[in-house]
Each structure stands twice: as C-alpha cells, then as structure tokens.
Amino acid sequence: MKTNLASYDNRWYLPGAGWTKRIIWHYVNLIFLQSYWLPLSSLKIFILKWFGAKIGKGVNIKPGVNIKYPWLLRIGDHVWIGEGVWIDNLARVDIYDNVCLSQGAMLLTGNHNYKKSSFDLMVGEIVLEEGVWIGARAVVCPGVRCESHSVLGVCSVASSNLERYGIYNGNPAQKIRKRIIEST
C-alpha cells in the first residue's frame, strides 16, 4: 500500500468559524501579529479578543507571533509569548497563568495519520498549566498536557505529557531532573 494524497478528506474538521472569518483572520494575523512593525501587546490582545480569544491581564506578546485560530485559544494572566512563536491551534489551546513561551516555540495541535493511505488529519488539544516554560524552538505536539511548572528545554519535542515540576530535554523529551523554584 502507498500513500494516496488524492484521497485526503478533512471535510469533517470544523474549526469553529466559517470561511469568511478564517480568511479575514488570516490577513489580520499576517498584518498585526506576524509582522515586526507593531510591538504593542495591547493592540494585539485587543485584536485577538475581538476574534474570540480569551485573554487574561498582564499578557505580553512579542513580534512575529502566528496564531492559527484565536477563537480556539485561552490565555491566563501574566503570560509571555516570545518572538516567532507559532500556535497552530486546530484544536483548543489552554495556556494558564505565568506561562512562558520562548522564541520560536511551536504548539502544534494537528498531525497526520501516517498509517492510513489517505494521510488523515488528527487533532488534539494542548494544555499548558500554571508556571510552565516552553524553551526556545521547542515543540509541543497534539494532545499533550504540560503539568504545573514543568519545563521543556530548548529545541526539545514533547510528544507525551510532562509531569509537574519536571524538566525535560531531547527528542522525544525525557525527564532529566526536578524543577526547584527558590523564593525571592
């Protein structure tokens, strides 16, 4: 058996908005979030909320961020989203309070079933609990839950859940030690 992309069919997938809204969002995202000419988080947050994102207070969004569908995004308080972050949320993404997404991090809620000749689309929600830190150029795969205060190291790939206060590194990410947070 061979892969047959001509048989690919994702008509079952409904991203929660019609074509008109998705096309408008595509261009608004390109102009206001992905560009580097607009450094103001407050305007980006206003636009994301207008398109249905739920966003808390004290959120900082750097330039060059790409968000697929804001209406499938929930962000808590005091979240930092670094330059070049890609939130490819074909399914819901929940980001709790005090989460840091470092430069170039990717949250990927979609993948394809390589076992099927039709290469079917598969989606899974991502949850980043309080205090999680996703390192620069790290990837969180569909269906992954990063529990409270877990850390995913630079260029690492989380293809399964991360335990609370665990520090993970590699591809696939493996727990290397426990995170200890000192008081200030």
Secondary structure, 3 states (H helix, E strand, C coil): CCCCHHHCCCCCCCCCCCHHHHHHHHHHHHHHHCCCCCCCHHHHHHHHHHCCCEECCCCEECCCCEECCHHHEEECCCCEECCCCEEECCCCEEECCCCEECCCCEEECEEECCCCCCCCEEECCEEECCCCEECCCCEECCCCEECCCCEECCCCEECCCECCCEEEECCCCEEEEECCCCCC
